[in-house]
């Protein structure tokens, strides 16, 4: 369930997106916020740039990807607690590098209420 604050933020984001889409349709040159990663770019990345290098999951190449890795940490399946510890260290190091503030004290606090059946 979304909170009132989340719903308001979603409405603002939709309004902004519609405005930009309309301006682009009327020939305005508005650059995209972030180009994202193409599959070919992701395949060329070294394994050290991923939070989970063996699975090549959760790239940590910019601030946006670091925030995404934290948000989706509990969705990664098939990894041990030891691998999660190492991934959390890599995520925190990348967060310091890119200036991302992480509220969670540790990865276990992110797992509360998570959907994954992580191995112990």
Helices and strands as residue ranges (DSSP letters): H 4-25, H 39-44, G 47-49, E 50-52, E 57-59, H 63-71, G 73-75, H 81-98, H 107-110
